[in-house]
């Protein structure tokens, strides 16, 4: 299961449980920060991030318009 899938499931559970707004905001902030830090760590280790799907870039290196 990917990070986004796990995030969506946990987020849905928290919404169904009617978690307080402040608690939900703090949880989302922590998850975003965790993901950001993991990305920085992966970059420092020289890991290549490969994404599935088409490039969103335009021009000679991305998808032509």
C-alpha positions in Angstrom: 0.0 0.0 0.0 1.4 3.4 -0.9 1.8 6.4 1.4 -1.1 8.2 -0.2 -3.4 5.1 0.1 -2.5 4.8 3.8 -3.0 8.5 4.3 -6.5 8.4 2.6 -7.6 5.5 4.7 -6.5 7.0 8.0 -7.9 10.4 7.0 -11.3 8.8 6.2 -11.3 7.0 9.6 -10.6 10.3 11.4 -13.4 12.1 9.5 -15.9 9.3 10.3 -14.9 9.4 14.0 -15.6 13.1 14.0 -12.2 14.1 15.3 -11.9 17.7 16.5 -10.8 20.1 13.8 -7.7 21.1 15.7 -6.7 17.4 16.1 -7.3 16.7 12.4 -5.3 19.7 11.3 -2.4 18.7 13.6 -2.5 15.2 12.2 -2.4 16.3 8.6 0.4 18.8 9.3 2.5 16.0 10.9 1.9 13.7 8.0 2.9 16.3 5.4 6.0 17.2 7.4 6.9 13.5 7.7 6.5 13.0 4.0 8.6 16.1 3.3 11.4 14.9 5.6 11.3 11.4 4.1 11.7 13.0 0.6 14.7 15.0 1.8 16.3 11.9 3.3 15.8 9.9 0.1 17.4 12.8 -1.9 20.4 12.8 0.4 20.9 9.1 -0.1 20.8 9.5 -3.8 17.7 7.5 -4.3 15.9 8.0 -7.6 12.2 8.7 -7.3 10.3 7.3 -10.2 6.7 8.2 -10.7 4.2 6.2 -12.7 2.2 8.1 -15.3 2.9 10.8 -17.8 5.0 13.8 -17.3 3.2 17.0 -16.6 6.0 19.1 -18.2 5.5 20.6 -21.6 8.0 21.0 -24.2 10.7 18.8 -25.8 11.4 16.7 -22.6 7.8 16.2 -21.5 4.5 15.4 -23.2 3.9 17.4 -26.4 0.9 19.7 -26.3 
